[in-house]
Amino acid sequence: MSEQYYTSEAVTIGHPDKVCDQISDGILDAYLSQDCKSHVACEVLITENTLVLAGEITSQVSINEEEIARKILEKIGYVSVESGFDCYTGQVINLIRNQSPDIKQAVSKDELGAGDQGMMFGYATSETDTFLPLPFVLANRLVERLTELRDKGICSYLRPDGKAQVTMRYRDGQPETVTAVVISAQHSPYVTNKTIRQEIEHLVIRQVIPSKWLTDKTEFYINPSGRFIIGGPKGDTGLTGRKIIIDTYGGFAKHGGGAFSGKDPTKVDRSVTYMARYLAKNIVAAGYADRCEVSLSYGIGLTQPLSINIETFNTGKITQESIRSMIVNTVDLSPSGIIQHLKLDRPVYYKTASQGHFGKDCYTWEQIDQEQLFS
């Protein structure tokens, strides 16, 4: 019998990096809502009461990027310096410029070419109903619960920033038990560590993680560094695209290195990764494997992938070569084919920046339609 330990983490919507992702995708959605052919590469940096917008955008419409950024900060809860950022008075520096003509010529031709080179990966596993790894699912549910308790005023001392981490023991490839949970939650100065630890254990951890995964040896580390009053951009500079493992599979699959947020679907870092997830999920849902990783690679300006690979980790019911052949024969993997199939030229991205890019049925790349794919 083999024993392994896997750890995945997640962060709240108020984590500085995730704040930047949300602003980047909020700006992207604003452009796509008025011009679906907008080319957007929007990067954000946030630090103590200063926000910097940068990147390259070409569109037929004009958008007030600063106004969008301030509204998103307000929605997250950064409404004062004490909370971590003042969305009303904080400085916003806008350095956004037009897209490079050298990149534009790669994607603006009769047949859409990839906006960049790179390799992208998609992954799925049968161990949860979302086809995502269990510790990764639990970590995300923990931070969603933190935000819920803050929004509803149940734990009024909570502030927007926070993290969660789950370590799980696997036996023979299957999840067996949670061995450790780490939660760091930003809070007001008017609460004791004892109250925070008691309430987060009972209102967050034990509410989210089913008792069957917990034992009397499971370790809980709640705000293990001590007080966490200074948080958000006041305590930690944030950047777009710095949470690429949290955005994907929690460390259970390879990653090509490209981030998602702020990028329109001509950027294959985003669109192809969504397609790779779509393929992997449908392969597992069809019963061809219990685990699957799909990898694709592209070159800038090219319309077809340079490589397609299937890995089923010795769980396949048919050969990897057979699965690959089905995909090659039935799926249009050109950038334009991917955008059309998954309907990616719509303003659907803001939600992905804070609640995960995978596992939600509302996303087209999460649809299960094996009959269409593998007929």
Phi, psi and chi 1 to 4 in degrees:
 res  aa     phi    psi   chi1   chi2   chi3   chi4
   1 MET       -  131.7  -62.6  177.3   67.4      -
   2 SER  -100.0  145.3   64.1      -      -      -
   3 GLU  -128.3  129.0 -173.6  176.0  -89.7      -
   4 GLN  -136.5  155.8  -67.7  176.4  -59.6      -
   5 TYR  -121.2  130.4  -68.2   79.3      -      -
   6 TYR  -124.7  140.7  -68.2   98.9      -      -
   7 THR  -124.6  135.0  -61.3      -      -      -
   8 SER  -130.7  151.1  -68.7      -      -      -
   9 GLU  -127.9  165.5   69.5  164.8  -21.0      -
  10 ALA  -149.0  161.1      -      -      -      -
  11 VAL  -129.9  157.2  -62.4      -      -      -
  12 THR   -76.3  171.5   64.4      -      -      -
  13 ILE   -66.5  -17.7   62.9  172.3      -      -
  14 GLY   -93.2   -0.3      -      -      -      -
  15 HIS   -63.6  136.0 -175.1  -78.4      -      -
  16 PRO   -53.6  -40.1  -27.7   35.7      -      -
  17 ASP   -65.1  -40.2  -67.5  -28.4      -      -
  18 LYS   -71.8  -30.5  -85.4  -69.9  135.1 -162.7
  19 VAL   -58.2  -45.9  170.1      -      -      -
  20 CYS   -63.9  -41.3  -66.4      -      -      -
  21 ASP   -59.5  -43.8  -73.6  -16.4      -      -
  22 GLN   -65.1  -39.8  -70.3  166.6   81.1      -
  23 ILE   -67.1  -43.0  -67.1  171.5      -      -
  24 SER   -58.1  -46.1  -67.9      -      -      -
  25 ASP   -76.5  -27.5  -86.6  -22.3      -      -
  26 GLY   -64.2  -40.6      -      -      -      -
  27 ILE   -68.5  -42.2  -69.6  171.3      -      -
  28 LEU   -56.9  -49.1  169.4   62.4      -      -
  29 ASP   -61.2  -37.8  -84.5    0.7      -      -
  30 ALA   -62.3  -40.0      -      -      -      -
  31 TYR   -69.7  -47.1  -84.6  100.8      -      -
  32 LEU   -64.4  -29.6  -68.5  178.1      -      -
  33 SER   -65.3  -23.0   66.5      -      -      -
  34 GLN  -112.4  -21.7  -62.5 -173.1   46.9      -
  35 ASP  -149.4   99.0  175.5   11.7      -      -
  36 CYS   -68.9  -10.1   65.8      -      -      -
  37 LYS  -100.1   11.8  -63.8 -173.2 -178.0  -61.3
  38 SER   -59.8  138.9  -64.5      -      -      -
  39 HIS  -105.0  115.6  -70.7  165.3      -      -
  40 VAL  -128.7  130.0  178.3      -      -      -
  41 ALA  -136.9   92.0      -      -      -      -
  42 CYS  -110.8  121.5 -179.4      -      -      -
  43 GLU  -113.1  146.2  -47.9  -68.3  -19.9      -
  44 VAL  -132.2  140.2  176.6      -      -      -
  45 LEU  -125.2  135.0  177.0  148.4      -      -
  46 ILE  -131.9  137.3 -166.3  167.6      -      -
  47 THR  -143.1 -163.6 -173.9      -      -      -
  48 GLU   -59.7  103.3 -175.0  172.7    3.3      -
  49 ASN    56.4   25.2 -124.9   32.1      -      -
  50 THR  -136.9  131.8  -60.8      -      -      -
  51 LEU  -121.9  131.7  179.0   76.3      -      -
  52 VAL  -117.6  124.9  179.5      -      -      -
  53 LEU  -103.4  132.7  -51.9  176.5      -      -
  54 ALA  -146.5  175.1      -      -      -      -
  55 GLY   124.2 -169.7      -      -      -      -
  56 GLU  -129.2  129.2  -58.5   78.1   42.1      -
  57 ILE  -138.3  132.5  -63.0  176.6      -      -
  58 THR  -126.7  123.1  -60.7      -      -      -
  59 SER  -155.5  160.9  179.2      -      -      -
  60 GLN   -84.4   -5.0  -62.8  -61.3  -46.5      -
  61 VAL  -122.2  163.9  -61.1      -      -      -
  62 SER  -114.7  132.8  179.4      -      -      -
  63 ILE  -124.9  142.9  -63.4  -64.8      -      -
  64 ASN   -86.1   90.3 -172.0  -28.2      -      -
  65 GLU   -63.8  -37.0  -65.4   99.8   -8.3      -
  66 GLU   -63.2  -43.2  177.7  178.6  -24.2      -
  67 GLU   -61.9  -41.6 -179.1 -179.5    6.6      -
  68 ILE   -61.5  -44.5  -68.1  168.1      -      -
  69 ALA   -61.2  -44.3      -      -      -      -
  70 ARG   -65.5  -38.7  -69.2 -170.8 -173.1  -83.4
  71 LYS   -65.8  -37.6  -73.5 -177.5  177.3  178.7
  72 ILE   -67.7  -42.5  -70.9  172.0      -      -
  73 LEU   -60.0  -40.5  -74.5  163.7      -      -
  74 GLU   -64.4  -43.0 -178.6 -179.4   37.8      -
  75 LYS   -63.4  -37.9 -176.8  177.0 -179.0 -179.6
  76 ILE   -66.3  -34.9  -68.0  170.2      -      -
  77 GLY   121.0    9.9      -      -      -      -
  78 TYR   -91.0   83.6  -74.8  126.0      -      -
  79 VAL  -116.4    8.0  -65.1      -      -      -
  80 SER  -159.5  159.2   66.8      -      -      -
  81 VAL   -60.6  -36.7  172.8      -      -      -
  82 GLU   -63.2  -35.1  -69.2   73.4   25.3      -
  83 SER   -74.5  -21.9   66.5      -      -      -
  84 GLY   135.5  -19.9      -      -      -      -
  85 PHE  -169.4  141.7 -164.8   97.8      -      -
  86 ASP  -102.4  105.8 -170.6  -32.5      -      -
  87 CYS   -67.4  -18.1   64.6      -      -      -
  88 TYR   -88.4  -36.4  -52.5  113.6      -      -
  89 THR  -115.6  -10.2   63.7      -      -      -
  90 GLY   -61.0  148.7      -      -      -      -
  91 GLN   -74.7  134.7 -179.2 -176.5   22.1      -
  92 VAL  -120.6  122.4  175.5      -      -      -
  93 ILE  -109.2  119.1  -57.9  170.9      -      -
  94 ASN  -105.0  111.3 -166.4  -22.4      -      -
  95 LEU  -114.7   18.4  -56.7  177.5      -      -
  96 ILE   -67.4  137.6  -67.4  172.7      -      -
  97 ARG  -134.8 -178.9   62.3 -170.4 -169.1  -83.6
  98 ASN   -73.4  154.3  -72.7  -27.2      -      -
  99 GLN   -66.1  144.9 -177.5 -173.7   43.0      -
 100 SER   -60.2  133.0  161.5      -      -      -
 101 PRO   -64.1  -25.4   21.1  -32.4      -      -
 102 ASP   -67.8  -37.7  -68.9  -15.1      -      -
 103 ILE   -75.4  -39.3  -64.1  175.7      -      -
 104 LYS   -58.4  -38.9 -175.4  177.4 -179.5 -179.6
 105 GLN   -67.8  -20.7   70.7  175.0   -6.8      -
 106 ALA   -75.1  -29.2      -      -      -      -
 107 VAL  -110.0  -13.7  -63.0      -      -      -
 108 SER  -106.5   73.4  -60.5      -      -      -
 109 LYS  -145.3 -177.9   51.5 -171.6 -179.1 -178.9
 110 ASP   -54.8  -44.3  -68.0  -21.1      -      -
 111 GLU  -117.4  122.5 -173.1  173.8    2.8      -
 112 LEU   -58.9  127.0 -178.8   68.3      -      -
 113 GLY  -100.9  163.0      -      -      -      -
 114 ALA   -61.8  138.4      -      -      -      -
 115 GLY   -75.8   -7.0      -      -      -      -
 116 ASP  -168.0  169.5 -157.9   -8.2      -      -
 117 GLN   -88.9  168.5   67.3 -177.3   44.8      -
 118 GLY   147.3  173.7      -      -      -      -
 119 MET  -121.8  142.7   57.5  -81.5 -167.9      -
 120 MET  -131.1  149.2  -59.6   83.6 -159.2      -
 121 PHE  -129.6  143.7  -62.2   88.3      -      -
 122 GLY  -127.0  150.3      -      -      -      -
 123 TYR  -143.7  149.8  178.3   79.1      -      -
 124 ALA  -153.4  150.1      -      -      -      -
 125 THR  -140.0  150.5  173.3      -      -      -
 126 SER   -84.7    3.8   62.0      -      -      -
 127 GLU   -76.2  -12.5   66.8 -172.1   58.3      -
 128 THR  -135.9  164.0   64.6      -      -      -
 129 ASP   -72.8  -12.2   57.7    4.4      -      -
 130 THR   -94.0   -0.1   59.1      -      -      -
 131 PHE    62.5   31.0  -64.2   86.3      -      -
 132 LEU  -120.2  156.4  -67.6  170.5      -      -
 133 PRO   -61.2  139.8  -22.9   34.3      -      -
 134 LEU   -60.4  -48.7 -179.5   57.3      -      -
 135 PRO   -62.2  -30.8   14.6  -26.4      -      -
 136 PHE   -68.9  -42.1 -177.7   56.6      -      -
 137 VAL   -62.2  -45.3  170.4      -      -      -
 138 LEU   -64.7  -41.1  -66.2  176.2      -      -
 139 ALA   -61.4  -41.1      -      -      -      -
 140 ASN   -67.5  -37.9  -85.8  -77.9      -      -
 141 ARG   -67.9  -31.5  -71.0  177.7 -179.6  169.6
 142 LEU   -64.4  -46.0  -71.8  170.9      -      -
 143 VAL   -72.3  -31.4  -64.2      -      -      -
 144 GLU   -64.8  -36.2  -71.2  171.9    2.2      -
 145 ARG   -68.3  -38.9  177.0   62.9  173.4  164.6
 146 LEU   -57.7  -45.8  -79.6  175.1      -      -
 147 THR   -65.7  -38.5  -61.7      -      -      -
 148 GLU   -62.1  -44.4  179.0 -174.0   16.9      -
 149 LEU   -64.8  -34.2  -67.4  176.2      -      -
 150 ARG   -70.9  -46.7  177.5  171.7   63.8   90.3
 151 ASP   -62.6  -37.8  -73.0  -14.2      -      -
 152 LYS   -85.4   -4.3  -68.4 -178.0  176.4  179.0
 153 GLY    74.8   13.0      -      -      -      -
 154 ILE   -68.8  -41.0  -62.7  172.5      -      -
 155 CYS  -119.2   83.4  -64.6      -      -      -
 156 SER   -66.7  -15.2   58.2      -      -      -
 157 TYR   -79.7  -12.9   53.7   81.6      -      -
 158 LEU   -70.7  142.8  -71.4  174.9      -      -
 159 ARG  -117.4  173.5  -74.0  177.8  171.5  172.6
 160 PRO   -64.2  -30.7  -25.3   35.5      -      -
 161 ASP   -79.9  148.1 -160.1   -2.9      -      -
 162 GLY   173.9  163.2      -      -      -      -
 163 LYS  -142.7  156.7  -74.2 -175.7  174.0 -176.5
 164 ALA  -141.1  151.0      -      -      -      -
 165 GLN  -145.3  137.0 -175.9  172.3  -75.6      -
 166 VAL  -127.0  128.1  174.3      -      -      -
 167 THR  -108.9  130.6  -60.4      -      -      -
 168 MET  -129.3  138.3  175.5  159.1  -88.5      -
 169 ARG   -87.9  130.3  179.7  169.9   61.5 -119.0
 170 TYR  -108.7  141.8  -80.3   66.6      -      -
 171 ARG  -125.1  122.3 -164.5  175.7  -62.7  -81.8
 172 ASP    53.7   40.3  -63.8  -28.7      -      -
 173 GLY    82.9    0.9      -      -      -      -
 174 GLN  -117.0  140.0  -63.7  -61.0  -45.3      -
 175 PRO   -62.7  134.7   21.2  -30.5      -      -
 176 GLU  -115.4  -49.7 -177.2 -179.2   65.6      -
 177 THR  -160.4  151.6 -173.7      -      -      -
 178 VAL   -82.1  126.0  171.5      -      -      -
 179 THR   -99.8  -24.4   59.5      -      -      -
 180 ALA  -156.0  143.2      -      -      -      -
 181 VAL  -129.6  130.3  178.6      -      -      -
 182 VAL  -120.2  127.0 -177.1      -      -      -
 183 ILE  -132.0  128.7  -67.7 -176.6      -      -
 184 SER  -119.9  117.8  -65.5      -      -      -
 185 ALA  -123.6  124.3      -      -      -      -
 186 GLN   -65.1  143.3 -175.2 -167.6    9.4      -
 187 HIS  -148.0  165.3   58.2   86.4      -      -
 188 SER   -74.8  165.2   75.3      -      -      -
 189 PRO   -77.0   -3.2   25.8  -32.0      -      -
 190 TYR  -101.0   38.5  -49.9  111.2      -      -
 191 VAL  -147.3  147.4   61.8      -      -      -
 192 THR   -88.3  156.5   64.9      -      -      -
 193 ASN   -60.2  -35.9  -74.7  -11.8      -      -
 194 LYS   -61.4  -45.3 -179.6  178.7  179.5 -179.2
 195 THR   -63.3  -45.4  -64.0      -      -      -
 196 ILE   -58.0  -47.3  -66.5  170.3      -      -
 197 ARG   -68.7  -38.9  -72.6  166.8  178.3  162.9
 198 GLN   -66.1  -46.9  -73.9  179.2  -18.8      -
 199 GLU   -72.3  -37.6  -66.2 -163.1  -10.2      -
 200 ILE   -69.3  -35.7  -73.6 -179.1      -      -
 201 GLU   -62.1  -46.6  175.5  179.8  -17.8      -
 202 HIS   -88.9  -31.3  -66.6  -74.3      -      -
 203 LEU   -95.3  -16.5  -62.5  179.2      -      -
 204 VAL  -114.4  -69.4 -179.9      -      -      -
 205 ILE   -59.6  -53.5  -62.2  173.3      -      -
 206 ARG   -75.7  -17.4  -65.5 -168.7 -177.9  -82.5
 207 GLN   -80.1  -30.2  -72.5  -70.7  -41.8      -
 208 VAL   -92.8  -46.1  166.9      -      -      -
 209 ILE   -89.9  118.0  -58.8  179.4      -      -
 210 PRO   -55.8  143.7  -26.1   35.7      -      -
 211 SER   -60.2  -25.3   57.7      -      -      -
 212 LYS   -65.7  -19.4   66.3  178.5 -179.3  178.2
 213 TRP   -94.0   -7.0  -59.9  118.7      -      -
 214 LEU  -105.8  147.6  -59.7  174.0      -      -
 215 THR  -131.1  175.7   71.5      -      -      -
 216 ASP   -72.0   -6.0   55.8    1.8      -      -
 217 LYS  -101.3   -3.9  -65.8 -177.1  179.2 -179.8
 218 THR   -64.9  130.5  -58.3      -      -      -
 219 GLU   -98.4  132.4  -61.9  175.4  -60.2      -
 220 PHE  -110.0  125.4  -62.6  153.8      -      -
 221 TYR  -118.7  103.5  -60.7   97.3      -      -
 222 ILE  -111.8  118.6  -60.5  168.0      -      -
 223 ASN    45.4   56.5  -78.1   13.2      -      -
 224 PRO   -64.4  -19.7   23.4  -33.6      -      -
 225 SER   -82.9   -6.0   65.6      -      -      -
 226 GLY   106.9 -137.5      -      -      -      -
 227 ARG   -67.7  144.7  -53.9  -77.3  -84.9  173.8
 228 PHE  -136.3   65.8 -174.8    7.5      -      -
 229 ILE   -90.2  -46.6  -64.0  170.5      -      -
 230 ILE   -82.8  113.0  -60.5  173.2      -      -
 231 GLY  -144.2 -167.4      -      -      -      -
 232 GLY    60.3 -155.8      -      -      -      -
 233 PRO   -62.9  -20.2  -22.5   34.1      -      -
 234 LYS   -70.0  -28.7 -173.1  174.9 -178.5  179.8
 235 GLY  -104.9  -16.3      -      -      -      -
 236 ASP  -157.3  124.3 -176.9   20.0      -      -
 237 THR   -68.4  138.5  -63.2      -      -      -
 238 GLY  -113.5  151.7      -      -      -      -
 239 LEU  -138.3  146.4  -67.2  167.6      -      -
 240 THR   -63.6  138.6  -63.6      -      -      -
 241 GLY    78.8   19.7      -      -      -      -
 242 ARG   -98.2    2.2 -157.4  158.8   60.5  174.5
 243 LYS  -118.2   52.5  -72.1  -68.4  177.3  -79.7
 244 ILE   -70.2  -28.2   58.6  176.3      -      -
 245 ILE   -77.6  -40.2  -60.7  -57.4      -      -
 246 ILE   -62.6  -33.4  -72.7  171.9      -      -
 247 ASP   -73.5  -14.6  -78.2  -14.7      -      -
 248 THR  -116.0  -95.3   50.6      -      -      -
 249 TYR  -129.8   20.8  -51.5  102.8      -      -
 250 GLY    65.4   24.3      -      -      -      -
 251 GLY    95.7    1.6      -      -      -      -
 252 PHE   -86.0   -8.6  -80.9   75.6      -      -
 253 ALA  -139.5  165.2      -      -      -      -
 254 LYS   -67.6  163.2  -61.5 -175.1 -172.2   73.7
 255 HIS  -139.8  134.7 -162.2  -65.8      -      -
 256 GLY   -76.8  -11.0      -      -      -      -
 257 GLY   101.3  -14.4      -      -      -      -
 258 GLY   -85.0  135.6      -      -      -      -
 259 ALA   -85.8  173.8      -      -      -      -
 260 PHE  -109.6  -51.5  -55.9  148.0      -      -
 261 SER   -62.4  141.8  -68.7      -      -      -
 262 GLY    82.8    2.6      -      -      -      -
 263 LYS  -109.5  129.1  -64.1  178.9  179.5  178.9
 264 ASP   -72.8  165.9   73.6   76.3      -      -
 265 PRO   -68.8   -8.5   21.9  -33.3      -      -
 266 THR   -71.2  -15.7   66.5      -      -      -
 267 LYS   -81.5  111.5  -80.9   69.1  170.9  175.7
 268 VAL   -67.2  -20.3  -72.7      -      -      -
 269 ASP   -49.8  -38.8  -77.9  -22.0      -      -
 270 ARG   -91.3  -59.7 -176.5  165.7 -141.4  164.2
 271 SER   -63.7  -40.7   55.2      -      -      -
 272 VAL   -72.2  -35.0  172.8      -      -      -
 273 THR   -63.1  -39.3  -59.3      -      -      -
 274 TYR   -63.3  -42.0  -70.7  172.4      -      -
 275 MET   -65.7  -39.3  174.4   55.6   84.6      -
 276 ALA   -63.0  -39.8      -      -      -      -
 277 ARG   -64.2  -43.9  159.6   64.6  176.8  176.6
 278 TYR   -56.7  -44.9  173.0   72.1      -      -
 279 LEU   -67.7  -46.7  -66.5  172.0      -      -
 280 ALA   -60.7  -43.6      -      -      -      -
 281 LYS   -63.7  -42.0 -178.1  175.6 -179.8  178.8
 282 ASN   -70.5  -31.7  -85.6  -85.6      -      -
 283 ILE   -63.1  -44.9  -71.1  165.1      -      -
 284 VAL   -70.2  -43.3  173.9      -      -      -
 285 ALA   -62.4  -30.3      -      -      -      -
 286 ALA   -77.7   -8.6      -      -      -      -
 287 GLY    86.2   12.4      -      -      -      -
 288 TYR   -76.2  -20.8  -64.8  134.8      -      -
 289 ALA  -163.9  158.4      -      -      -      -
 290 ASP   -88.4  -24.8  -67.8  -33.8      -      -
 291 ARG  -138.5  144.2  -65.7  171.5   59.6 -152.9
 292 CYS  -151.2  138.0 -178.1      -      -      -
 293 GLU  -124.2  125.8 -177.8 -177.0   79.5      -
 294 VAL  -108.6  129.6  175.5      -      -      -
 295 SER  -122.1  138.7   61.6      -      -      -
 296 LEU  -134.7  148.2  -56.5  163.1      -      -
 297 SER  -134.2  151.1   69.8      -      -      -
 298 TYR  -139.9  161.3  -71.6   75.1      -      -
 299 GLY  -119.5  148.0      -      -      -      -
 300 ILE   -59.4  131.6 -172.4  167.7      -      -
 301 GLY    83.8  -10.3      -      -      -      -
 302 LEU   -87.7  149.3  -56.8 -177.7      -      -
 303 THR  -100.7   -9.8   60.0      -      -      -
 304 GLN  -129.1  150.3  -65.8  -61.9  -37.4      -
 305 PRO   -63.8  147.4   22.1  -32.3      -      -
 306 LEU   -82.9  -25.7  -61.6  173.3      -      -
 307 SER  -150.7  148.5   64.5      -      -      -
 308 ILE  -135.5  125.3  -56.2  170.1      -      -
 309 ASN  -136.7  143.6 -170.3   58.8      -      -
 310 ILE  -121.2  129.4  -52.7  -62.6      -      -
 311 GLU  -126.1  122.0  173.4   60.4   65.4      -
 312 THR  -113.7    8.2   56.1      -      -      -
 313 PHE    54.6   40.0  -51.6   97.0      -      -
 314 ASN    63.4   22.5  -63.1  -43.5      -      -
 315 THR  -110.7    4.4   68.6      -      -      -
 316 GLY   -71.1  142.4      -      -      -      -
 317 LYS   -92.8  -20.4  -51.1  -55.9 -172.9  -69.7
 318 ILE  -130.3  170.5   61.4  175.2      -      -
 319 THR   -71.3  154.1   66.4      -      -      -
 320 GLN   -61.6  -35.1  -64.2  173.0  162.9      -
 321 GLU   -64.9  -36.6  -68.0   75.6   14.1      -
 322 SER   -66.8  -41.5  -63.3      -      -      -
 323 ILE   -64.1  -44.6  -63.0  172.7      -      -
 324 ARG   -59.8  -42.1 -175.6 -176.5 -176.6  -81.5
 325 SER   -63.1  -39.7  -66.2      -      -      -
 326 MET   -61.5  -42.4  -75.7 -169.5  -69.9      -
 327 ILE   -66.1  -47.5  -68.5  172.0      -      -
 328 VAL   -59.3  -37.7  169.7      -      -      -
 329 ASN   -82.7  -16.8  -67.6  -30.0      -      -
 330 THR  -123.6  -16.2   60.0      -      -      -
 331 VAL  -114.0  130.3 -176.7      -      -      -
 332 ASP   -82.8  108.6 -177.6   -3.5      -      -
 333 LEU  -101.3   16.9  -68.7  175.3      -      -
 334 SER   -72.3  153.7   66.5      -      -      -
 335 PRO   -53.8  -42.9  -29.5   36.9      -      -
 336 SER   -67.5  -36.9   58.9      -      -      -
 337 GLY   -64.9  -39.9      -      -      -      -
 338 ILE   -65.3  -47.0  -68.9  171.7      -      -
 339 ILE   -60.5  -41.8  -68.8  170.6      -      -
 340 GLN   -68.8  -45.2 -178.8  178.2    3.1      -
 341 HIS   -64.4  -41.3 -172.6   93.9      -      -
 342 LEU   -96.0    1.8  -62.1 -179.4      -      -
 343 LYS    54.0   56.1  -56.7  174.8 -177.8  176.9
 344 LEU   -90.6   -6.0  -63.5  178.7      -      -
 345 ASP   -89.0   37.9   57.0   -9.6      -      -
 346 ARG  -125.8  160.7  -57.7  173.5  -62.1  137.0
 347 PRO   -79.0   78.5   28.8  -35.2      -      -
 348 VAL  -119.6   11.8  -63.3      -      -      -
 349 TYR   -98.4  -25.3  -61.0  105.4      -      -
 350 TYR   -56.8  -41.3  171.0   68.9      -      -
 351 LYS   -64.5  -33.5 -173.1  175.4 -178.7 -179.6
 352 THR   -66.1  -24.9   68.0      -      -      -
 353 ALA   -73.2  -13.3      -      -      -      -
 354 SER  -127.9  -19.3   59.8      -      -      -
 355 GLN  -118.1   13.8  -61.7  179.7  -12.2      -
 356 GLY    96.8  144.3      -      -      -      -
 357 HIS   -86.0  -12.1  -67.5 -102.2      -      -
 358 PHE  -134.8  158.6  -53.7  118.2      -      -
 359 GLY    95.2   -5.6      -      -      -      -
 360 LYS  -103.9  126.1  -56.8  -69.5 -167.3  -58.8
 361 ASP   -62.4  -20.2  -69.2  -20.4      -      -
 362 CYS   -71.9  -13.6   58.8      -      -      -
 363 TYR   -86.9  136.7  -57.0  148.4      -      -
 364 THR   -62.9  -31.9   54.7      -      -      -
 365 TRP   -75.6   -2.2   51.7   92.6      -      -
 366 GLU  -101.6    0.8  -68.4  -65.5  -46.2      -
 367 GLN   -70.1  143.2  -68.2  177.6   -3.7      -
 368 ILE  -104.8  113.7  -64.0  174.8      -      -
 369 ASP  -147.5   66.5   45.3   14.7      -      -
 370 GLN   -60.0  -34.4  -53.3   99.0  -58.2      -
 371 GLU   -59.6  -39.7  -67.6 -178.3    3.1      -
 372 GLN   -72.6  -38.4  179.7  180.0   -7.0      -
 373 LEU   -76.3  -43.1  -81.1  174.9      -      -
 374 PHE  -114.9   22.4  -54.4  125.1      -      -
 375 SER   -74.1      -   58.5      -      -      -
